[in-house]
Structure formats: C-alpha cells, structure tokens
Amino acid sequence: MLQLHPVAVRLVALLALLAALGVAATAYASSAARSQTRARDRAAVTNVSAAAAAAEAWLQDPLSGGGSYRKLDPAGLARQAPSVSPHVHVTVLAKGAAFCLDDEESAGHSAYYVGGEVGKLRHLGSAATLEATLVRSRTTDAAAVCRSIS
C-alpha cells in the first residue's frame, strides 16, 4: 500500500482549499457585476421618470413653460424638481409640443422618455412614448434615440 508523506497530504489539502476559494471568489465577482448592472439600469430609468414628472410640472407652471416645452432645458427641470439628476439631457421636439429626456449612467446603461404631444411627432422609429424605456446597447444609447425622433 502506498504511504503518503504528511507534508504531501497537507499540500494537497491546501491546494484543494485554494481551488475552492478561487471558484467562490469568481462566483461572488460575477454576482456583484450583475447587481451593479441592475443598479445602473434602475438609476437610468428612475432618473428619466423623475425628470418626466418635472417636465410635466414645468409645462403647467406659467412662469416656466406656460404651455410649451420650447424652452425646456436641464436647468428648468432642476428648478422644477431639484432632485432631478444632472445626467438627464433634454431634446425639444415638434416646435415645443413634445420632448425627449435621456440619461446615461454608463456605457450600455441608458434610458429615455418621450412625452408631451407625441401625436405631433412624424418620425418615432421604434421609440416608445410616455414610458421610461431602458436602452441596453453599446452601439447606440438613449441620446441617439432622442436625436432620431422628429
């Protein structure tokens, strides 16, 4: 019968432990990356949703919009609702009848919202209206969607 030296046994046990720790660390890192991705997506959608509510309030305010989105900008959103993220950008559409808001948290994690009188828009492409929409792509982002609408 083959006898193993006690040092060899300990070395094999140590190597097995290190392999198990490596597998566990890889699984944890993968889980943390997925969690971070979901958080960025959630932040982008939440930011444009909050900004959309501020835009609607801005429209009703006689000292701000006064019935038109023509002069809507990020500063106006911030005045209406200070909690609006400074990452949100505004694209005014249809001569002030509609707007598109976009927010990019990081590459591949952006969201947009098309609001106002969306019936006056001639070219929407595949853009959704009146809802915060997530864009998960590294080749295009929510700002590109807003620029493509007319």
C-alpha positions in Angstrom: 0.0 0.0 0.0 1.2 3.5 -0.9 2.1 5.7 2.0 1.8 9.5 1.5 4.1 11.8 3.4 2.2 14.1 5.9 3.5 17.2 4.1 2.2 15.9 0.8 -1.3 15.3 2.3 -1.3 18.8 3.7 -0.1 20.3 0.4 -2.9 18.6 -1.5 -5.5 19.7 1.1 -4.2 23.3 0.8 -4.3 23.2 -3.0 -7.9 21.9 -2.8 -8.9 24.7 -0.4 -7.3 27.4 -2.7 -9.2 26.0 -5.7 -12.5 26.1 -3.8 -11.8 29.7 -2.7 -11.0 30.7 -6.3 -14.3 29.3 -7.5 -16.2 31.1 -4.7 -14.4 34.4 -5.5 -15.3 34.1 -9.2 -18.9 33.4 -8.4 -19.1 36.4 -6.0 -17.5 38.7 -8.6 -20.0 37.6 -11.2 -22.9 38.2 -8.8 -21.6 41.6 -7.9 -21.2 42.6 -11.5 -24.8 41.6 -12.3 -26.0 43.6 -9.2 -24.1 46.6 -10.4 -25.6 46.3 -13.9 -29.1 46.2 -12.5 -28.4 49.2 -10.3 -27.2 51.3 -13.2 -30.3 50.3 -15.3 -32.6 51.2 -12.4 -30.9 54.5 -11.9 -31.3 55.5 -15.6 -35.0 54.6 -15.6 -35.6 56.3 -12.3 -33.8 59.5 -13.4 -35.8 59.9 -16.6 -39.1 59.1 -14.8 -38.4 61.8 -12.2 -37.4 64.2 -15.0 -40.6 63.4 -16.9 -42.7 64.4 -13.9 -40.7 67.6 -13.6 -41.2 68.4 -17.3 -45.0 68.0 -16.9 -45.0 70.3 -13.9 -42.7 72.7 -15.8 -45.3 72.8 -18.7 -48.1 73.8 -16.2 -46.0 76.5 -14.5 -46.9 79.8 -16.1 -43.5 81.2 -15.1 -41.7 78.4 -16.8 -43.2 76.5 -19.7 -46.5 78.3 -19.9 -48.0 75.6 -22.1 -45.0 74.8 -24.3 -41.8 72.7 -24.0 -40.0 75.0 -26.4 -37.6 76.4 -23.7 -37.3 73.2 -21.6 -33.8 72.5 -20.5 -31.9 70.6 -17.7 -31.7 73.8 -15.6 -35.5 74.2 -15.9 -36.0 70.6 -14.8 -33.7 71.2 -11.8 -35.6 74.4 -10.8 -38.9 72.5 -11.0 -37.6 69.5 -9.1 -34.1 69.8 -7.5 -33.8 66.0 -7.2 -33.6 65.6 -11.0 -30.3 64.1 -11.9 -27.8 66.4 -13.6 -27.2 63.5 -16.1 -30.6 64.0 -17.7 -30.5 65.7 -21.1 -33.4 67.4 -22.9 -34.3 67.3 -26.6 -37.2 69.6 -27.5 -39.4 68.1 -30.4 -42.2 69.3 -32.7 -41.5 73.0 -32.1 -42.1 72.7 -28.3 -45.1 70.4 -28.4 -43.1 67.3 -27.2 -39.8 66.4 -25.6 -37.4 63.5 -25.2 -35.3 63.1 -22.0 -32.3 60.8 -21.8 -29.9 59.6 -19.1 -26.8 57.6 -19.5 -25.4 56.1 -16.3 -22.5 54.3 -18.0 -21.8 52.8 -21.4 -24.6 50.3 -22.2 -26.9 51.6 -19.4 -29.2 54.4 -20.6 -32.9 55.3 -20.6 -35.2 57.7 -22.4 -38.7 59.1 -22.1 -40.7 60.7 -25.0 -43.5 62.9 -23.7 -45.8 65.8 -24.5 -48.0 65.8 -27.5 -46.4 62.7 -29.1 -49.1 62.6 -31.8 -47.4 65.6 -33.4 -44.2 63.6 -33.9 -43.7 62.5 -37.5 -40.8 60.0 -37.1 -40.6 57.9 -33.9 -38.8 54.9 -35.4 -39.0 52.2 -32.8 -39.1 54.6 -29.8 -41.7 54.0 -27.2 -43.7 57.0 -25.9 -45.0 58.0 -22.5 -42.9 55.5 -20.6 -39.3 55.3 -19.3 -37.5 52.9 -21.7 -34.2 51.2 -21.0 -31.6 51.0 -23.7 -29.0 48.3 -23.1 -26.6 48.6 -26.0 -23.0 49.6 -26.5 -23.6 50.6 -30.1 -26.5 53.1 -29.5 -27.8 54.9 -26.5 -30.8 56.8 -25.3 -29.4 60.1 -26.5 -29.2 58.7 -30.0 -32.8 57.6 -29.8 -33.8 61.1 -28.8 -31.8 62.6 -31.7 -33.5 60.3 -34.2 -37.0 61.5 -33.3 -38.6 64.3 -35.3 
